[in-house]
């Protein structure tokens, strides 16, 4: 007879020596809620730090795709490393979590000021920012990612300390709080923090919330897990971090002023952050030269301003020009050159940033530089996206379309250099109409320049390319915001296009430009032709091909 034995019950794992139930001042259910609430707040703060790094780096360098890719990939990698490293802190989960939140609040809260300081005092157009993302950006992304990655394992340990439960359920609860917090942080940054507080103050406030949440959880709920010395050290660290963040918040106005003067000089008259860019106006009074900067790049002013705008406008006006559309150019300087030509009956200016139009209308110095074009009844200005404007314009509505836009190396403007965009421009051109496009520097980025040329030709237009060299190597009078390692670009490239082969020349019935002659224009076309890069494919909305 075979003796049967009942199966042995499954052996429960022995509790870890440091995993005894925590001594809490509140009921376990309330304690779990507080831990999940802290996870929610910390996740929101962590995502704000990520978005703040992406946004500030994009504002300073102009290439949002590259900056977002670098920041997010480095941070996700660092979060994995941080999660592994946090295993060593499980024995002291409460103290470790409190220390991590204090360091994260300090680093994340001050990261925007540190990046902006590096941008201002190391050179706005070269040096640290010349070759894409800076080492400092990578260091902040790596450090913040490491600290964020260590949060979840420690919070998991703390929540299990309150009451042991099925690991799957604990993970689900914690990740739910984490993901919902990330949603709140992701929405709060563009809709609340950025418009109301700005980059610098918003990051400092986020750091304050972060350190208060982490310190309150550890010192309030898990104080029994800490020795008296550990409690004092953590409290002192949290108070010190709050003091640093508060001092920085008080001084942020003076810091911004000093940094702005380091970038633009001591003659700043107007400085504001619009929804899409930073706008700064310097000079224009007491005989000082006027300069308009958009995101740190000289957009109008300088000794070569007229050279750029004459090269942009006058070759395109050689032919019928009763109806003209200027895309971009809200400063009024391209419109000034258009109105020098007799026969212009209507000029539409489409500027995506309403603040630029307001400045051009109401600032005395900028309005005078633009010849007070907005007082002319033929000029009709509106705030609208250039792509949307072309889609809504009637067929054959314009004789001339002038694209005075940021160069295609800037991610936000890539769609304005796509084949689809030029197809829309071709549709609104009247028979015999011309399109002119500012492309950016030719010598520094010939591949980008000739990709634009290939894209325009793919849209069914014939092209004539030319470049104009600037005399002043210290300024960038066109809307270029990207630079090469040698500093600002010293030439501007243009492509003139029409349904038939365009004739590159000047209108004999218009006043002669001050800086451009037919002979000079022919030489500029030959200089551009010498840089030609063949075999390039057109750029489209779904397959952009512009790269530095």
Beta strands, then each sheet from edge to edge (+ up, - down):
strand 1: 268-273
strand 2: 278-282
strand 3: 291-294
strand 4: 297-301
strand 5: 323-328
strand 6: 346-351
strand 7: 379-383
strand 8: 398-404
strand 9: 429-440
strand 10: 462-469
strand 11: 491-498
sheet 1: 1+ 2- 3+ 4-
sheet 2: 7+ 6+ 5+ 8+ 9+ 11- 10+
end
